[in-house]
Amino acid sequence: MPMVPVFKPLIGEAEIRAATEALEMGWLGMGAFVGEFEDALQCAIEAMDRHVVAVSTGHAALHLGLLLAGVTAGDEVITPAFNNVADFQAILATGASPAFCDIDDSTLCIDLDKAEALVSKRTRAVIATDYGCLLCDHDGLRQFAERHGLRVVHDAAHSLGSRYQGRMVGSFSDICMFSFDPVKTITCIDGGALVVRTEDDQQRLQEMRLIGMGQSPAVMYQNKRAWAYDVRRLGFRYHLANLHAAIGLAQLEALPVISSSRQETCRFYNDRLGAIPGIRVPRSDFLDVTPFSYYVRVGEDRRQELQTFLAHRGVDTGIHWQPGHWFTLFEKCRRGDLSVTDRVGKEIMTLPLHSMMDDEDRQRVVTSVMEFFEKQS
Ligand SMILES: *Cc1c(COP(=O)(O)O)cnc(C)c1O
């Protein structure tokens, strides 16, 4: 019996055709497809008054986003301790250090009341990460940032295609970033993007992603490059390749169906798992979000047992995430009360969620989880 994987990329004929076209084009680096991908993403997130810059990974987007926010050596960046390692490492890469904040017990996103107590003279920015299928209190976040003069880097790696109070994620934040890594809602194989407010910020990012070279994107997007250019700022080799952008473009076209199919599977899960005692499911009707992942919370003493039980029934599970302050590299970082994070870190378990998920697969997930809890009672 093949395992039902936690994540499963949706690679169909359109993606393979797009990849072939990009390979046959004879221009493998940054070129026409990257420009097209940025335009298509901008439309998809309804951010026509913003500027989109595609980069090589979500981690690169976070690193550049923090640099753009002015984060520098000696600064602190407030981040939920319950976050992706990429965020913590992006903070370190700027020379700053993370200040770990707790999360809200129902949204699993940053707890803004607790963030208040973490603000110091060194705080420069706050990272707000939407989790799985839930969104941050973005209005509260904006007020918090304004009150303390902080920049906000919105990590929307999980929330592409979601709406917050009617507005598309990516269209309203200070600095917003997406990831298109192999397991994300939409993949470029590897890729990322930043959404910023001004042309000036866009231009800075365009240079920073290209080892600082002041190449005109208009020229590069014709599959050409200039041989005379200046280098005016620190840069990295963080650009997106044509091949990856071409795959991302094909994926973006499918976003509406990807979105509704993921919503539907999350509702299927919530309807069947929500009433089981001993389990907590995300509190959402999944109407306005494009869920990236689906989680359950189980008593910490039962999690390993449930994972093993499910594995024997051909259901793979994941843990997103181990909190940041549990890792050796970050164990000395400043933090506030992290009691919710510590609890969630032990309880959280990711169940399989795919685009166009097989009926049999999701039924197997539900039946197996139910069997585990029936066996217990
Ligand atoms: C995947 C992810 C990232 C990192 O993106 P990569 O493209 O893998 O570098 C950052 N933040 C969150 C919340 C993620 O899920």
The ligand as a Gaussian input file, in Angstrom:
#p B3LYP/6-31G(d) Opt

LIG

0 1
 C        8.598000      27.362000       3.144000
 C        8.621000      28.502000       4.082000
 C        9.646000      29.464000       4.074000
 C       10.890000      29.317000       3.254000
 O       10.665000      29.255000       1.902000
 P       11.719000      28.458000       0.959000
 O       11.205000      28.766000      -0.405000
 O       11.618000      27.021000       1.306000
 O       13.066000      29.021000       1.210000
 C        9.526000      30.542000       4.927000
 N        8.480000      30.666000       5.754000
 C        7.500000      29.763000       5.807000
 C        6.367000      29.980000       6.734000
 C        7.535000      28.638000       4.993000
 O        6.574000      27.713000       5.087000

